[in-house]
Amino acid sequence: MMLPVFFLVLRKKFVKNLILLSDFLKKYQKFVIIIRRTFLGGEK
């Protein structure tokens, strides 16, 4: 049965996706801060 190997590959992909997601969230957070500054801070 090849189930353990399948789970190992799945875990690898999951970890990779998790890293990509956290990276995306960091960039998104910066973007949100910029938008918030633009709208709440006026013309700064």
mmCIF file of the C-alpha atoms, coordinates in Angstrom:
data_MODEL
# 
_entry.id   MODEL 
# 
loop_
_atom_site.group_PDB 
_atom_site.id 
_atom_site.type_symbol 
_atom_site.label_atom_id 
_atom_site.label_alt_id 
_atom_site.label_comp_id 
_atom_site.label_asym_id 
_atom_site.label_entity_id 
_atom_site.label_seq_id 
_atom_site.pdbx_PDB_ins_code 
_atom_site.Cartn_x 
_atom_site.Cartn_y 
_atom_site.Cartn_z 
_atom_site.occupancy 
_atom_site.B_iso_or_equiv 
_atom_site.pdbx_formal_charge 
_atom_site.auth_seq_id 
_atom_site.auth_comp_id 
_atom_site.auth_asym_id 
_atom_site.auth_atom_id 
_atom_site.pdbx_PDB_model_num 
ATOM 1  C CA . MET A 1 1  ? 0.000  0.000  0.000  1.00 0.00 ? 1  MET A CA 1 
ATOM 2  C CA . MET A 1 2  ? 1.311  3.439  -0.982 1.00 0.00 ? 2  MET A CA 1 
ATOM 3  C CA . LEU A 1 3  ? -0.730 5.426  1.526  1.00 0.00 ? 3  LEU A CA 1 
ATOM 4  C CA . PRO A 1 4  ? 2.155  6.623  3.773  1.00 0.00 ? 4  PRO A CA 1 
ATOM 5  C CA . VAL A 1 5  ? 4.015  7.994  0.741  1.00 0.00 ? 5  VAL A CA 1 
ATOM 6  C CA . PHE A 1 6  ? 0.854  9.738  -0.398 1.00 0.00 ? 6  PHE A CA 1 
ATOM 7  C CA . PHE A 1 7  ? 0.439  11.380 2.987  1.00 0.00 ? 7  PHE A CA 1 
ATOM 8  C CA . LEU A 1 8  ? 4.086  12.442 2.997  1.00 0.00 ? 8  LEU A CA 1 
ATOM 9  C CA . VAL A 1 9  ? 3.705  14.135 -0.405 1.00 0.00 ? 9  VAL A CA 1 
ATOM 10 C CA . LEU A 1 10 ? 0.454  15.719 0.725  1.00 0.00 ? 10 LEU A CA 1 
ATOM 11 C CA . ARG A 1 11 ? 2.136  17.071 3.847  1.00 0.00 ? 11 ARG A CA 1 
ATOM 12 C CA . LYS A 1 12 ? 5.007  18.508 1.808  1.00 0.00 ? 12 LYS A CA 1 
ATOM 13 C CA . LYS A 1 13 ? 2.552  20.287 -0.489 1.00 0.00 ? 13 LYS A CA 1 
ATOM 14 C CA . PHE A 1 14 ? 0.545  21.505 2.495  1.00 0.00 ? 14 PHE A CA 1 
ATOM 15 C CA . VAL A 1 15 ? 3.630  22.969 4.170  1.00 0.00 ? 15 VAL A CA 1 
ATOM 16 C CA . LYS A 1 16 ? 4.647  24.641 0.899  1.00 0.00 ? 16 LYS A CA 1 
ATOM 17 C CA . ASN A 1 17 ? 1.165  26.110 0.496  1.00 0.00 ? 17 ASN A CA 1 
ATOM 18 C CA . LEU A 1 18 ? 1.194  27.245 4.121  1.00 0.00 ? 18 LEU A CA 1 
ATOM 19 C CA . ILE A 1 19 ? 4.456  29.120 3.550  1.00 0.00 ? 19 ILE A CA 1 
ATOM 20 C CA . LEU A 1 20 ? 3.043  30.719 0.394  1.00 0.00 ? 20 LEU A CA 1 
ATOM 21 C CA . LEU A 1 21 ? -0.130 31.640 2.250  1.00 0.00 ? 21 LEU A CA 1 
ATOM 22 C CA . SER A 1 22 ? 1.713  33.257 5.151  1.00 0.00 ? 22 SER A CA 1 
ATOM 23 C CA . ASP A 1 23 ? 3.855  35.186 2.649  1.00 0.00 ? 23 ASP A CA 1 
ATOM 24 C CA . PHE A 1 24 ? 0.702  36.319 0.839  1.00 0.00 ? 24 PHE A CA 1 
ATOM 25 C CA . LEU A 1 25 ? -0.901 37.371 4.126  1.00 0.00 ? 25 LEU A CA 1 
ATOM 26 C CA . LYS A 1 26 ? 2.147  39.469 5.029  1.00 0.00 ? 26 LYS A CA 1 
ATOM 27 C CA . LYS A 1 27 ? 1.956  41.266 1.693  1.00 0.00 ? 27 LYS A CA 1 
ATOM 28 C CA . TYR A 1 28 ? -1.821 41.639 2.043  1.00 0.00 ? 28 TYR A CA 1 
ATOM 29 C CA . GLN A 1 29 ? -1.373 43.103 5.522  1.00 0.00 ? 29 GLN A CA 1 
ATOM 30 C CA . LYS A 1 30 ? 1.023  45.727 4.158  1.00 0.00 ? 30 LYS A CA 1 
ATOM 31 C CA . PHE A 1 31 ? -1.488 46.500 1.416  1.00 0.00 ? 31 PHE A CA 1 
ATOM 32 C CA . VAL A 1 32 ? -4.311 46.902 3.961  1.00 0.00 ? 32 VAL A CA 1 
ATOM 33 C CA . ILE A 1 33 ? -2.160 49.224 6.086  1.00 0.00 ? 33 ILE A CA 1 
ATOM 34 C CA . ILE A 1 34 ? -1.412 51.376 3.023  1.00 0.00 ? 34 ILE A CA 1 
ATOM 35 C CA . ILE A 1 35 ? -5.124 51.550 2.125  1.00 0.00 ? 35 ILE A CA 1 
ATOM 36 C CA . ARG A 1 36 ? -6.066 52.363 5.704  1.00 0.00 ? 36 ARG A CA 1 
ATOM 37 C CA . ARG A 1 37 ? -3.473 55.123 5.829  1.00 0.00 ? 37 ARG A CA 1 
ATOM 38 C CA . THR A 1 38 ? -4.716 56.511 2.536  1.00 0.00 ? 38 THR A CA 1 
ATOM 39 C CA . PHE A 1 39 ? -8.364 56.607 3.612  1.00 0.00 ? 39 PHE A CA 1 
ATOM 40 C CA . LEU A 1 40 ? -8.011 57.500 7.303  1.00 0.00 ? 40 LEU A CA 1 
ATOM 41 C CA . GLY A 1 41 ? -4.840 59.595 7.094  1.00 0.00 ? 41 GLY A CA 1 
ATOM 42 C CA . GLY A 1 42 ? -6.120 61.827 4.296  1.00 0.00 ? 42 GLY A CA 1 
ATOM 43 C CA . GLU A 1 43 ? -3.421 63.371 2.122  1.00 0.00 ? 43 GLU A CA 1 
ATOM 44 C CA . LYS A 1 44 ? -0.313 62.353 4.062  1.00 0.00 ? 44 LYS A CA 1 
# 
